[in-house]
Every structure is written in C-alpha cells, then in structure tokens.
Amino acid sequence: VVQKRIIDNIAQTCYYHFITQCALKIDQFLSASIPSSQLLQYMCEPRRQTNLRNKLICSIQAYEQALQLGLAHM
C-alpha cells in the first residue's frame, strides 16, 4: 500500500511539473509566435476528413435504421 502511494505521489509530481514546465510554456510560446487567425487555419480539420466522417456517420445511421426495421418485422 505504501509503495502504491509513493508511486502515485511521484506520478502526480511528475505530471504537475510536465504540465507547468513543458506544456504551458510551449502553449505560451505558440500563442505568442503565431497569430490566432493562422492558428485557427492550422487547427481546422481538413475538408476531405470532414466529408469522410460525415459519410461514415450517414452509413452508420443507415445500418442502424435497417437493423431497427429488421427487428420490427421479426
């Protein structure tokens, strides 16, 4: 039990230092170096990926409707 608590405390400390010392500093650097409009372009999902996801959603919905129809007629 003590060993698990020690490991948990070490993991929390490492996580805290990673977030405060690495991730937040990288975020601050990127926020200061890239304009928000350009950052939005970088973060935007590609149109092709959006189309593929929408087609997949439609396909899944069609299968769900077919299954419901099949269950209703059993």
N, CA, C, O and CB atoms as a CASP TS submission, in Angstrom:
PFRMAT TS
TARGET T0000
AUTHOR 0000-0000-0000
METHOD Language model
MODEL 1
PARENT N/A
ATOM      1  N   VAL     1       0.835  -1.191   0.000  1.00  0.00           N
ATOM      2  CA  VAL     1       0.000   0.000   0.000  1.00  0.00           C
ATOM      3  C   VAL     1       0.876   1.250   0.000  1.00  0.00           C
ATOM      4  O   VAL     1       0.610   2.205  -0.729  1.00  0.00           O
ATOM      5  CB  VAL     1      -0.948   0.001   1.216  1.00  0.00           C
ATOM      6  N   VAL     2       1.913   1.234   0.818  1.00  0.00           N
ATOM      7  CA  VAL     2       2.808   2.390   0.904  1.00  0.00           C
ATOM      8  C   VAL     2       3.515   2.613  -0.425  1.00  0.00           C
ATOM      9  O   VAL     2       3.672   3.750  -0.871  1.00  0.00           O
ATOM     10  CB  VAL     2       3.841   2.198   2.031  1.00  0.00           C
ATOM     11  N   GLN     3       3.939   1.522  -1.053  1.00  0.00           N
ATOM     12  CA  GLN     3       4.629   1.632  -2.333  1.00  0.00           C
ATOM     13  C   GLN     3       3.715   2.256  -3.383  1.00  0.00           C
ATOM     14  O   GLN     3       4.167   3.079  -4.180  1.00  0.00           O
ATOM     15  CB  GLN     3       5.117   0.254  -2.801  1.00  0.00           C
ATOM     16  N   LYS     4       2.436   1.877  -3.397  1.00  0.00           N
ATOM     17  CA  LYS     4       1.491   2.439  -4.362  1.00  0.00           C
ATOM     18  C   LYS     4       1.291   3.926  -4.120  1.00  0.00           C
ATOM     19  O   LYS     4       1.185   4.701  -5.070  1.00  0.00           O
ATOM     20  CB  LYS     4       0.147   1.708  -4.289  1.00  0.00           C
ATOM     21  N   ARG     5       1.239   4.330  -2.855  1.00  0.00           N
ATOM     22  CA  ARG     5       1.076   5.751  -2.535  1.00  0.00           C
ATOM     23  C   ARG     5       2.303   6.550  -2.955  1.00  0.00           C
ATOM     24  O   ARG     5       2.179   7.660  -3.474  1.00  0.00           O
ATOM     25  CB  ARG     5       0.817   5.937  -1.035  1.00  0.00           C
ATOM     26  N   ILE     6       3.474   5.992  -2.734  1.00  0.00           N
ATOM     27  CA  ILE     6       4.701   6.673  -3.145  1.00  0.00           C
ATOM     28  C   ILE     6       4.728   6.829  -4.657  1.00  0.00           C
ATOM     29  O   ILE     6       5.047   7.901  -5.171  1.00  0.00           O
ATOM     30  CB  ILE     6       5.946   5.901  -2.662  1.00  0.00           C
ATOM     31  N   ILE     7       4.395   5.761  -5.364  1.00  0.00           N
ATOM     32  CA  ILE     7       4.367   5.812  -6.827  1.00  0.00           C
ATOM     33  C   ILE     7       3.340   6.826  -7.301  1.00  0.00           C
ATOM     34  O   ILE     7       3.598   7.573  -8.244  1.00  0.00           O
ATOM     35  CB  ILE     7       4.056   4.426  -7.416  1.00  0.00           C
ATOM     36  N   ASP     8       2.178   6.861  -6.658  1.00  0.00           N
ATOM     37  CA  ASP     8       1.138   7.815  -7.023  1.00  0.00           C
ATOM     38  C   ASP     8       1.607   9.247  -6.794  1.00  0.00           C
ATOM     39  O   ASP     8       1.373  10.112  -7.638  1.00  0.00           O
ATOM     40  CB  ASP     8      -0.139   7.544  -6.224  1.00  0.00           C
ATOM     41  N   ASN     9       2.258   9.510  -5.677  1.00  0.00           N
ATOM     42  CA  ASN     9       2.774  10.856  -5.398  1.00  0.00           C
ATOM     43  C   ASN     9       3.839  11.267  -6.402  1.00  0.00           C
ATOM     44  O   ASN     9       3.857  12.409  -6.860  1.00  0.00           O
ATOM     45  CB  ASN     9       3.346  10.923  -3.985  1.00  0.00           C
ATOM     46  N   ILE    10       4.718  10.349  -6.743  1.00  0.00           N
ATOM     47  CA  ILE    10       5.756  10.646  -7.734  1.00  0.00           C
ATOM     48  C   ILE    10       5.120  10.926  -9.088  1.00  0.00           C
ATOM     49  O   ILE    10       5.523  11.861  -9.780  1.00  0.00           O
ATOM     50  CB  ILE    10       6.762   9.477  -7.844  1.00  0.00           C
ATOM     51  N   ALA    11       4.136  10.130  -9.470  1.00  0.00           N
ATOM     52  CA  ALA    11       3.463  10.331 -10.757  1.00  0.00           C
ATOM     53  C   ALA    11       2.758  11.679 -10.796  1.00  0.00           C
ATOM     54  O   ALA    11       2.818  12.376 -11.809  1.00  0.00           O
ATOM     55  CB  ALA    11       2.456   9.204 -11.020  1.00  0.00           C
ATOM     56  N   GLN    12       2.094  12.055  -9.714  1.00  0.00           N
ATOM     57  CA  GLN    12       1.414  13.349  -9.670  1.00  0.00           C
ATOM     58  C   GLN    12       2.409  14.498  -9.743  1.00  0.00           C
ATOM     59  O   GLN    12       2.156  15.499 -10.414  1.00  0.00           O
ATOM     60  CB  GLN    12       0.573  13.466  -8.398  1.00  0.00           C
ATOM     61  N   THR    13       3.530  14.360  -9.061  1.00  0.00           N
ATOM     62  CA  THR    13       4.560  15.399  -9.099  1.00  0.00           C
ATOM     63  C   THR    13       5.139  15.533 -10.501  1.00  0.00           C
ATOM     64  O   THR    13       5.306  16.644 -11.004  1.00  0.00           O
ATOM     65  CB  THR    13       5.677  15.088  -8.093  1.00  0.00           C
ATOM     66  N   CYS    14       5.443  14.412 -11.128  1.00  0.00           N
ATOM     67  CA  CYS    14       5.978  14.443 -12.496  1.00  0.00           C
ATOM     68  C   CYS    14       4.969  15.052 -13.453  1.00  0.00           C
ATOM     69  O   CYS    14       5.335  15.858 -14.309  1.00  0.00           O
ATOM     70  CB  CYS    14       6.359  13.030 -12.964  1.00  0.00           C
ATOM     71  N   TYR    15       3.713  14.679 -13.318  1.00  0.00           N
ATOM     72  CA  TYR    15       2.668  15.220 -14.183  1.00  0.00           C
ATOM     73  C   TYR    15       2.555  16.730 -13.991  1.00  0.00           C
ATOM     74  O   TYR    15       2.467  17.475 -14.967  1.00  0.00           O
ATOM     75  CB  TYR    15       1.315  14.537 -13.895  1.00  0.00           C
ATOM     76  N   TYR    16       2.556  17.183 -12.743  1.00  0.00           N
ATOM     77  CA  TYR    16       2.455  18.611 -12.444  1.00  0.00           C
ATOM     78  C   TYR    16       3.619  19.367 -13.081  1.00  0.00           C
ATOM     79  O   TYR    16       3.416  20.402 -13.715  1.00  0.00           O
ATOM     80  CB  TYR    16       2.431  18.848 -10.916  1.00  0.00           C
ATOM     81  N   HIS    17       4.834  18.854 -12.915  1.00  0.00           N
ATOM     82  CA  HIS    17       5.992  19.538 -13.484  1.00  0.00           C
ATOM     83  C   HIS    17       5.974  19.492 -15.005  1.00  0.00           C
ATOM     84  O   HIS    17       6.386  20.453 -15.655  1.00  0.00           O
ATOM     85  CB  HIS    17       7.281  18.919 -12.961  1.00  0.00           C
ATOM     86  N   PHE    18       5.506  18.398 -15.578  1.00  0.00           N
ATOM     87  CA  PHE    18       5.402  18.330 -17.036  1.00  0.00           C
ATOM     88  C   PHE    18       4.441  19.386 -17.550  1.00  0.00           C
ATOM     89  O   PHE    18       4.746  20.091 -18.512  1.00  0.00           O
ATOM     90  CB  PHE    18       4.943  16.934 -17.484  1.00  0.00           C
ATOM     91  N   ILE    19       3.274  19.501 -16.910  1.00  0.00           N
ATOM     92  CA  ILE    19       2.278  20.480 -17.353  1.00  0.00           C
ATOM     93  C   ILE    19       2.793  21.895 -17.163  1.00  0.00           C
ATOM     94  O   ILE    19       2.716  22.703 -18.089  1.00  0.00           O
ATOM     95  CB  ILE    19       0.960  20.292 -16.593  1.00  0.00           C
ATOM     96  N   THR    20       3.317  22.220 -15.982  1.00  0.00           N
ATOM     97  CA  THR    20       3.718  23.603 -15.703  1.00  0.00           C
ATOM     98  C   THR    20       5.016  23.984 -16.397  1.00  0.00           C
ATOM     99  O   THR    20       5.159  25.117 -16.856  1.00  0.00           O
ATOM    100  CB  THR    20       3.866  23.810 -14.212  1.00  0.00           C
ATOM    101  N   GLN    21       5.958  23.064 -16.482  1.00  0.00           N
ATOM    102  CA  GLN    21       7.260  23.419 -17.032  1.00  0.00           C
ATOM    103  C   GLN    21       7.355  23.217 -18.545  1.00  0.00           C
ATOM    104  O   GLN    21       8.129  23.905 -19.211  1.00  0.00           O
ATOM    105  CB  GLN    21       8.327  22.612 -16.353  1.00  0.00           C
ATOM    106  N   CYS    22       6.584  22.292 -19.087  1.00  0.00           N
ATOM    107  CA  CYS    22       6.704  21.993 -20.518  1.00  0.00           C
ATOM    108  C   CYS    22       5.491  22.457 -21.313  1.00  0.00           C
ATOM    109  O   CYS    22       5.594  23.347 -22.157  1.00  0.00           O
ATOM    110  CB  CYS    22       6.903  20.505 -20.722  1.00  0.00           C
ATOM    111  N   ALA    23       4.362  21.858 -21.041  1.00  0.00           N
ATOM    112  CA  ALA    23       3.182  22.086 -21.877  1.00  0.00           C
ATOM    113  C   ALA    23       2.721  23.537 -21.845  1.00  0.00           C
ATOM    114  O   ALA    23       2.421  24.107 -22.894  1.00  0.00           O
ATOM    115  CB  ALA    23       2.049  21.183 -21.433  1.00  0.00           C
ATOM    116  N   LEU    24       2.660  24.143 -20.672  1.00  0.00           N
ATOM    117  CA  LEU    24       2.200  25.531 -20.593  1.00  0.00           C
ATOM    118  C   LEU    24       3.185  26.489 -21.241  1.00  0.00           C
ATOM    119  O   LEU    24       2.771  27.472 -21.855  1.00  0.00           O
ATOM    120  CB  LEU    24       1.976  25.928 -19.145  1.00  0.00           C
ATOM    121  N   LYS    25       4.478  26.224 -21.116  1.00  0.00           N
ATOM    122  CA  LYS    25       5.472  27.089 -21.755  1.00  0.00           C
ATOM    123  C   LYS    25       5.403  26.964 -23.272  1.00  0.00           C
ATOM    124  O   LYS    25       5.523  27.961 -23.983  1.00  0.00           O
ATOM    125  CB  LYS    25       6.884  26.744 -21.261  1.00  0.00           C
ATOM    126  N   ILE    26       5.211  25.756 -23.766  1.00  0.00           N
ATOM    127  CA  ILE    26       5.062  25.563 -25.211  1.00  0.00           C
ATOM    128  C   ILE    26       3.810  26.275 -25.705  1.00  0.00           C
ATOM    129  O   ILE    26       3.831  26.916 -26.755  1.00  0.00           O
ATOM    130  CB  ILE    26       4.999  24.056 -25.561  1.00  0.00           C
ATOM    131  N   ASP    27       2.716  26.166 -24.948  1.00  0.00           N
ATOM    132  CA  ASP    27       1.476  26.843 -25.314  1.00  0.00           C
ATOM    133  C   ASP    27       1.662  28.354 -25.343  1.00  0.00           C
ATOM    134  O   ASP    27       1.194  29.013 -26.271  1.00  0.00           O
ATOM    135  CB  ASP    27       0.360  26.473 -24.340  1.00  0.00           C
ATOM    136  N   GLN    28       2.332  28.909 -24.350  1.00  0.00           N
ATOM    137  CA  GLN    28       2.587  30.349 -24.321  1.00  0.00           C
ATOM    138  C   GLN    28       3.443  30.770 -25.503  1.00  0.00           C
ATOM    139  O   GLN    28       3.178  31.797 -26.128  1.00  0.00           O
ATOM    140  CB  GLN    28       3.269  30.747 -23.009  1.00  0.00           C
ATOM    141  N   PHE    29       4.466  29.987 -25.815  1.00  0.00           N
ATOM    142  CA  PHE    29       5.337  30.306 -26.940  1.00  0.00           C
ATOM    143  C   PHE    29       4.566  30.284 -28.253  1.00  0.00           C
ATOM    144  O   PHE    29       4.692  31.201 -29.065  1.00  0.00           O
ATOM    145  CB  PHE    29       6.508  29.327 -27.001  1.00  0.00           C
ATOM    146  N   LEU    30       3.767  29.238 -28.466  1.00  0.00           N
ATOM    147  CA  LEU    30       2.994  29.146 -29.705  1.00  0.00           C
ATOM    148  C   LEU    30       1.956  30.255 -29.803  1.00  0.00           C
ATOM    149  O   LEU    30       1.740  30.813 -30.879  1.00  0.00           O
ATOM    150  CB  LEU    30       2.312  27.790 -29.801  1.00  0.00           C
ATOM    151  N   SER    31       1.316  30.574 -28.686  1.00  0.00           N
ATOM    152  CA  SER    31       0.308  31.635 -28.692  1.00  0.00           C
ATOM    153  C   SER    31       0.928  32.980 -29.030  1.00  0.00           C
ATOM    154  O   SER    31       0.301  33.803 -29.696  1.00  0.00           O
ATOM    155  CB  SER    31      -0.396  31.710 -27.340  1.00  0.00           C
ATOM    156  N   ALA    32       2.139  33.207 -28.581  1.00  0.00           N
ATOM    157  CA  ALA    32       2.798  34.487 -28.835  1.00  0.00           C
ATOM    158  C   ALA    32       3.401  34.553 -30.229  1.00  0.00           C
ATOM    159  O   ALA    32       3.516  35.640 -30.796  1.00  0.00           O
ATOM    160  CB  ALA    32       3.877  34.731 -27.801  1.00  0.00           C
ATOM    161  N   SER    33       3.786  33.420 -30.790  1.00  0.00           N
ATOM    162  CA  SER    33       4.507  33.446 -32.061  1.00  0.00           C
ATOM    163  C   SER    33       3.610  33.293 -33.286  1.00  0.00           C
ATOM    164  O   SER    33       4.024  33.646 -34.391  1.00  0.00           O
ATOM    165  CB  SER    33       5.533  32.364 -32.070  1.00  0.00           C
ATOM    166  N   ILE    34       2.405  32.780 -33.122  1.00  0.00           N
ATOM    167  CA  ILE    34       1.512  32.546 -34.262  1.00  0.00           C
ATOM    168  C   ILE    34       0.240  33.358 -34.061  1.00  0.00           C
ATOM    169  O   ILE    34      -0.388  33.269 -33.006  1.00  0.00           O
ATOM    170  CB  ILE    34       1.180  31.024 -34.423  1.00  0.00           C
ATOM    171  N   PRO    35      -0.150  34.151 -35.063  1.00  0.00           N
ATOM    172  CA  PRO    35      -1.418  34.897 -34.945  1.00  0.00           C
ATOM    173  C   PRO    35      -2.604  33.937 -34.824  1.00  0.00           C
ATOM    174  O   PRO    35      -2.569  32.824 -35.349  1.00  0.00           O
ATOM    175  CB  PRO    35      -1.615  35.831 -36.169  1.00  0.00           C
ATOM    176  N   SER    36      -3.638  34.372 -34.136  1.00  0.00           N
ATOM    177  CA  SER    36      -4.779  33.494 -33.879  1.00  0.00           C
ATOM    178  C   SER    36      -5.472  33.056 -35.161  1.00  0.00           C
ATOM    179  O   SER    36      -5.971  31.933 -35.230  1.00  0.00           O
ATOM    180  CB  SER    36      -5.774  34.188 -32.976  1.00  0.00           C
ATOM    181  N   SER    37      -5.517  33.913 -36.180  1.00  0.00           N
ATOM    182  CA  SER    37      -6.157  33.520 -37.441  1.00  0.00           C
ATOM    183  C   SER    37      -5.387  32.397 -38.119  1.00  0.00           C
ATOM    184  O   SER    37      -5.988  31.481 -38.681  1.00  0.00           O
ATOM    185  CB  SER    37      -6.266  34.722 -38.386  1.00  0.00           C
ATOM    186  N   GLN    38      -4.069  32.462 -38.071  1.00  0.00           N
ATOM    187  CA  GLN    38      -3.257  31.406 -38.667  1.00  0.00           C
ATOM    188  C   GLN    38      -3.342  30.128 -37.828  1.00  0.00           C
ATOM    189  O   GLN    38      -3.365  29.025 -38.374  1.00  0.00           O
ATOM    190  CB  GLN    38      -1.789  31.864 -38.802  1.00  0.00           C
ATOM    191  N   LEU    39      -3.390  30.276 -36.515  1.00  0.00           N
ATOM    192  CA  LEU    39      -3.531  29.120 -35.633  1.00  0.00           C
ATOM    193  C   LEU    39      -4.847  28.398 -35.898  1.00  0.00           C
ATOM    194  O   LEU    39      -4.898  27.168 -35.874  1.00  0.00           O
ATOM    195  CB  LEU    39      -3.450  29.552 -34.161  1.00  0.00           C
ATOM    196  N   LEU    40      -5.908  29.157 -36.151  1.00  0.00           N
ATOM    197  CA  LEU    40      -7.201  28.570 -36.478  1.00  0.00           C
ATOM    198  C   LEU    40      -7.123  27.773 -37.775  1.00  0.00           C
ATOM    199  O   LEU    40      -7.724  26.704 -37.880  1.00  0.00           O
ATOM    200  CB  LEU    40      -8.270  29.660 -36.589  1.00  0.00           C
ATOM    201  N   GLN    41      -6.392  28.280 -38.761  1.00  0.00           N
ATOM    202  CA  GLN    41      -6.214  27.538 -40.016  1.00  0.00           C
ATOM    203  C   GLN    41      -5.479  26.225 -39.774  1.00  0.00           C
ATOM    204  O   GLN    41      -5.842  25.196 -40.344  1.00  0.00           O
ATOM    205  CB  GLN    41      -5.446  28.390 -41.041  1.00  0.00           C
ATOM    206  N   TYR    42      -4.455  26.253 -38.937  1.00  0.00           N
ATOM    207  CA  TYR    42      -3.693  25.037 -38.649  1.00  0.00           C
ATOM    208  C   TYR    42      -4.535  24.003 -37.915  1.00  0.00           C
ATOM    209  O   TYR    42      -4.398  22.803 -38.154  1.00  0.00           O
ATOM    210  CB  TYR    42      -2.458  25.374 -37.825  1.00  0.00           C
ATOM    211  N   MET    43      -5.403  24.464 -37.026  1.00  0.00           N
ATOM    212  CA  MET    43      -6.189  23.556 -36.198  1.00  0.00           C
ATOM    213  C   MET    43      -7.449  23.056 -36.894  1.00  0.00           C
ATOM    214  O   MET    43      -8.054  22.082 -36.446  1.00  0.00           O
ATOM    215  CB  MET    43      -6.565  24.237 -34.915  1.00  0.00           C
ATOM    216  N   CYS    44      -7.846  23.696 -37.964  1.00  0.00           N
ATOM    217  CA  CYS    44      -9.075  23.332 -38.666  1.00  0.00           C
ATOM    218  C   CYS    44      -8.929  21.950 -39.308  1.00  0.00           C
ATOM    219  O   CYS    44      -7.890  21.623 -39.882  1.00  0.00           O
ATOM    220  CB  CYS    44      -9.422  24.393 -39.738  1.00  0.00           C
ATOM    221  N   GLU    45      -9.980  21.155 -39.200  1.00  0.00           N
ATOM    222  CA  GLU    45      -9.973  19.822 -39.792  1.00  0.00           C
ATOM    223  C   GLU    45     -10.012  19.946 -41.314  1.00  0.00           C
ATOM    224  O   GLU    45     -10.773  20.756 -41.842  1.00  0.00           O
ATOM    225  CB  GLU    45     -11.174  18.979 -39.276  1.00  0.00           C
ATOM    226  N   PRO    46      -9.207  19.159 -42.029  1.00  0.00           N
ATOM    227  CA  PRO    46      -9.244  19.208 -43.495  1.00  0.00           C
ATOM    228  C   PRO    46     -10.630  18.851 -44.023  1.00  0.00           C
ATOM    229  O   PRO    46     -11.323  18.006 -43.457  1.00  0.00           O
ATOM    230  CB  PRO    46      -8.195  18.256 -44.090  1.00  0.00           C
ATOM    231  N   ARG    47     -11.025  19.505 -45.116  1.00  0.00           N
ATOM    232  CA  ARG    47     -12.351  19.303 -45.694  1.00  0.00           C
ATOM    233  C   ARG    47     -12.571  17.843 -46.082  1.00  0.00           C
ATOM    234  O   ARG    47     -13.665  17.308 -45.901  1.00  0.00           O
ATOM    235  CB  ARG    47     -12.538  20.202 -46.915  1.00  0.00           C
ATOM    236  N   ARG    48     -11.538  17.202 -46.611  1.00  0.00           N
ATOM    237  CA  ARG    48     -11.665  15.793 -47.015  1.00  0.00           C
ATOM    238  C   ARG    48     -11.997  14.919 -45.805  1.00  0.00           C
ATOM    239  O   ARG    48     -12.843  14.029 -45.886  1.00  0.00           O
ATOM    240  CB  ARG    48     -10.358  15.298 -47.691  1.00  0.00           C
ATOM    241  N   GLN    49     -11.328  15.180 -44.691  1.00  0.00           N
ATOM    242  CA  GLN    49     -11.575  14.406 -43.473  1.00  0.00           C
ATOM    243  C   GLN    49     -12.998  14.620 -42.974  1.00  0.00           C
ATOM    244  O   GLN    49     -13.652  13.678 -42.527  1.00  0.00           O
ATOM    245  CB  GLN    49     -10.569  14.789 -42.379  1.00  0.00           C
ATOM    246  N   THR    50     -13.481  15.865 -43.050  1.00  0.00           N
ATOM    247  CA  THR    50     -14.850  16.170 -42.636  1.00  0.00           C
ATOM    248  C   THR    50     -15.846  15.415 -43.506  1.00  0.00           C
ATOM    249  O   THR    50     -16.816  14.851 -42.999  1.00  0.00           O
ATOM    250  CB  THR    50     -15.117  17.686 -42.710  1.00  0.00           C
ATOM    251  N   ASN    51     -15.608  15.404 -44.820  1.00  0.00           N
ATOM    252  CA  ASN    51     -16.504  14.691 -45.734  1.00  0.00           C
ATOM    253  C   ASN    51     -16.514  13.188 -45.446  1.00  0.00           C
ATOM    254  O   ASN    51     -17.574  12.562 -45.438  1.00  0.00           O
ATOM    255  CB  ASN    51     -16.088  14.943 -47.190  1.00  0.00           C
ATOM    256  N   LEU    52     -15.343  12.616 -45.212  1.00  0.00           N
ATOM    257  CA  LEU    52     -15.276  11.183 -44.908  1.00  0.00           C
ATOM    258  C   LEU    52     -16.016  10.860 -43.612  1.00  0.00           C
ATOM    259  O   LEU    52     -16.727   9.858 -43.532  1.00  0.00           O
ATOM    260  CB  LEU    52     -13.812  10.725 -44.805  1.00  0.00           C
ATOM    261  N   ARG    53     -15.847  11.706 -42.602  1.00  0.00           N
ATOM    262  CA  ARG    53     -16.536  11.480 -41.329  1.00  0.00           C
ATOM    263  C   ARG    53     -18.039  11.579 -41.501  1.00  0.00           C
ATOM    264  O   ARG    53     -18.779  10.768 -40.944  1.00  0.00           O
ATOM    265  CB  ARG    53     -16.063  12.481 -40.275  1.00  0.00           C
ATOM    266  N   ASN    54     -18.507  12.568 -42.270  1.00  0.00           N
ATOM    267  CA  ASN    54     -19.947  12.725 -42.495  1.00  0.00           C
ATOM    268  C   ASN    54     -20.526  11.538 -43.261  1.00  0.00           C
ATOM    269  O   ASN    54     -21.632  11.089 -42.962  1.00  0.00           O
ATOM    270  CB  ASN    54     -20.226  14.022 -43.258  1.00  0.00           C
ATOM    271  N   LYS    55     -19.788  11.028 -44.246  1.00  0.00           N
ATOM    272  CA  LYS    55     -20.244   9.849 -44.983  1.00  0.00           C
ATOM    273  C   LYS    55     -20.325   8.631 -44.064  1.00  0.00           C
ATOM    274  O   LYS    55     -21.265   7.842 -44.150  1.00  0.00           O
ATOM    275  CB  LYS    55     -19.304   9.557 -46.166  1.00  0.00           C
ATOM    276  N   LEU    56     -19.343   8.487 -43.193  1.00  0.00           N
ATOM    277  CA  LEU    56     -19.349   7.373 -42.249  1.00  0.00           C
ATOM    278  C   LEU    56     -20.537   7.469 -41.303  1.00  0.00           C
ATOM    279  O   LEU    56     -21.177   6.460 -41.009  1.00  0.00           O
ATOM    280  CB  LEU    56     -18.042   7.339 -41.453  1.00  0.00           C
ATOM    281  N   ILE    57     -20.836   8.668 -40.827  1.00  0.00           N
ATOM    282  CA  ILE    57     -21.989   8.864 -39.942  1.00  0.00           C
ATOM    283  C   ILE    57     -23.276   8.488 -40.662  1.00  0.00           C
ATOM    284  O   ILE    57     -24.133   7.814 -40.089  1.00  0.00           O
ATOM    285  CB  ILE    57     -22.061  10.325 -39.450  1.00  0.00           C
ATOM    286  N   CYS    58     -23.421   8.919 -41.919  1.00  0.00           N
ATOM    287  CA  CYS    58     -24.623   8.572 -42.693  1.00  0.00           C
ATOM    288  C   CYS    58     -24.726   7.065 -42.894  1.00  0.00           C
ATOM    289  O   CYS    58     -25.813   6.495 -42.796  1.00  0.00           O
ATOM    290  CB  CYS    58     -24.612   9.284 -44.059  1.00  0.00           C
ATOM    291  N   SER    59     -23.604   6.424 -43.174  1.00  0.00           N
ATOM    292  CA  SER    59     -23.600   4.979 -43.373  1.00  0.00           C
ATOM    293  C   SER    59     -24.000   4.250 -42.091  1.00  0.00           C
ATOM    294  O   SER    59     -24.788   3.305 -42.136  1.00  0.00           O
ATOM    295  CB  SER    59     -22.218   4.510 -43.841  1.00  0.00           C
ATOM    296  N   ILE    60     -23.469   4.676 -40.970  1.00  0.00           N
ATOM    297  CA  ILE    60     -23.816   4.057 -39.685  1.00  0.00           C
ATOM    298  C   ILE    60     -25.295   4.248 -39.386  1.00  0.00           C
ATOM    299  O   ILE    60     -25.962   3.324 -38.920  1.00  0.00           O
ATOM    300  CB  ILE    60     -22.963   4.649 -38.545  1.00  0.00           C
ATOM    301  N   GLN    61     -25.810   5.441 -39.653  1.00  0.00           N
ATOM    302  CA  GLN    61     -27.229   5.701 -39.409  1.00  0.00           C
ATOM    303  C   GLN    61     -28.107   4.841 -40.307  1.00  0.00           C
ATOM    304  O   GLN    61     -29.152   4.360 -39.869  1.00  0.00           O
ATOM    305  CB  GLN    61     -27.548   7.181 -39.630  1.00  0.00           C
ATOM    306  N   ALA    62     -27.695   4.638 -41.566  1.00  0.00           N
ATOM    307  CA  ALA    62     -28.463   3.790 -42.475  1.00  0.00           C
ATOM    308  C   ALA    62     -28.490   2.344 -41.969  1.00  0.00           C
ATOM    309  O   ALA    62     -29.532   1.690 -42.011  1.00  0.00           O
ATOM    310  CB  ALA    62     -27.867   3.850 -43.900  1.00  0.00           C
ATOM    311  N   TYR    63     -27.342   1.846 -41.489  1.00  0.00           N
ATOM    312  CA  TYR    63     -27.300   0.492 -40.927  1.00  0.00           C
ATOM    313  C   TYR    63     -28.181   0.381 -39.686  1.00  0.00           C
ATOM    314  O   TYR    63     -28.872  -0.621 -39.499  1.00  0.00           O
ATOM    315  CB  TYR    63     -25.857   0.103 -40.581  1.00  0.00           C
ATOM    316  N   GLU    64     -28.157   1.409 -38.838  1.00  0.00           N
ATOM    317  CA  GLU    64     -28.999   1.387 -37.641  1.00  0.00           C
ATOM    318  C   GLU    64     -30.479   1.347 -38.008  1.00  0.00           C
ATOM    319  O   GLU    64     -31.256   0.611 -37.400  1.00  0.00           O
ATOM    320  CB  GLU    64     -28.709   2.609 -36.762  1.00  0.00           C
ATOM    321  N   GLN    65     -30.864   2.136 -38.999  1.00  0.00           N
ATOM    322  CA  GLN    65     -32.263   2.144 -39.436  1.00  0.00           C
ATOM    323  C   GLN    65     -32.653   0.797 -40.023  1.00  0.00           C
ATOM    324  O   GLN    65     -33.753   0.303 -39.776  1.00  0.00           O
ATOM    325  CB  GLN    65     -32.500   3.256 -40.467  1.00  0.00           C
ATOM    326  N   ALA    66     -31.749   0.201 -40.804  1.00  0.00           N
ATOM    327  CA  ALA    66     -32.034  -1.109 -41.386  1.00  0.00           C
ATOM    328  C   ALA    66     -32.184  -2.166 -40.287  1.00  0.00           C
ATOM    329  O   ALA    66     -33.060  -3.027 -40.368  1.00  0.00           O
ATOM    330  CB  ALA    66     -30.919  -1.515 -42.371  1.00  0.00           C
ATOM    331  N   LEU    67     -31.338  -2.100 -39.275  1.00  0.00           N
ATOM    332  CA  LEU    67     -31.454  -3.051 -38.168  1.00  0.00           C
ATOM    333  C   LEU    67     -32.762  -2.864 -37.406  1.00  0.00           C
ATOM    334  O   LEU    67     -33.415  -3.844 -37.044  1.00  0.00           O
ATOM    335  CB  LEU    67     -30.270  -2.900 -37.213  1.00  0.00           C
ATOM    336  N   GLN    68     -33.145  -1.621 -37.161  1.00  0.00           N
ATOM    337  CA  GLN    68     -34.404  -1.354 -36.465  1.00  0.00           C
ATOM    338  C   GLN    68     -35.589  -1.852 -37.287  1.00  0.00           C
ATOM    339  O   GLN    68     -36.536  -2.413 -36.737  1.00  0.00           O
ATOM    340  CB  GLN    68     -34.552   0.149 -36.175  1.00  0.00           C
ATOM    341  N   LEU    69     -35.537  -1.647 -38.602  1.00  0.00           N
ATOM    342  CA  LEU    69     -36.606  -2.113 -39.481  1.00  0.00           C
ATOM    343  C   LEU    69     -36.671  -3.638 -39.469  1.00  0.00           C
ATOM    344  O   LEU    69     -37.755  -4.220 -39.428  1.00  0.00           O
ATOM    345  CB  LEU    69     -36.394  -1.593 -40.920  1.00  0.00           C
ATOM    346  N   GLY    70     -35.501  -4.281 -39.505  1.00  0.00           N
ATOM    347  CA  GLY    70     -35.455  -5.739 -39.449  1.00  0.00           C
ATOM    348  C   GLY    70     -36.004  -6.278 -38.138  1.00  0.00           C
ATOM    349  O   GLY    70     -36.723  -7.277 -38.124  1.00  0.00           O
ATOM    350  N   LEU    71     -35.665  -5.614 -37.031  1.00  0.00           N
ATOM    351  CA  LEU    71     -36.178  -6.047 -35.730  1.00  0.00           C
ATOM    352  C   LEU    71     -37.688  -5.857 -35.634  1.00  0.00           C
ATOM    353  O   LEU    71     -38.378  -6.660 -35.006  1.00  0.00           O
ATOM    354  CB  LEU    71     -35.486  -5.280 -34.606  1.00  0.00           C
ATOM    355  N   ALA    72     -38.197  -4.806 -36.249  1.00  0.00           N
ATOM    356  CA  ALA    72     -39.634  -4.536 -36.199  1.00  0.00           C
ATOM    357  C   ALA    72     -40.423  -5.582 -36.983  1.00  0.00           C
ATOM    358  O   ALA    72     -41.571  -5.868 -36.644  1.00  0.00           O
ATOM    359  CB  ALA    72     -39.932  -3.137 -36.747  1.00  0.00           C
ATOM    360  N   HIS    73     -39.823  -6.156 -38.026  1.00  0.00           N
ATOM    361  CA  HIS    73     -40.526  -7.128 -38.865  1.00  0.00           C
ATOM    362  C   HIS    73     -40.255  -8.571 -38.462  1.00  0.00           C
ATOM    363  O   HIS    73     -40.675  -9.490 -39.165  1.00  0.00           O
ATOM    364  CB  HIS    73     -40.137  -6.931 -40.305  1.00  0.00           C
ATOM    365  N   MET    74     -39.573  -8.789 -37.365  1.00  0.00           N
ATOM    366  CA  MET    74     -39.304 -10.167 -36.926  1.00  0.00           C
ATOM    367  C   MET    74     -40.455 -10.709 -36.133  1.00  0.00           C
ATOM    368  O   MET    74     -40.408 -11.853 -35.681  1.00  0.00           O
ATOM    369  CB  MET    74     -38.030 -10.237 -36.097  1.00  0.00           C
TER
END
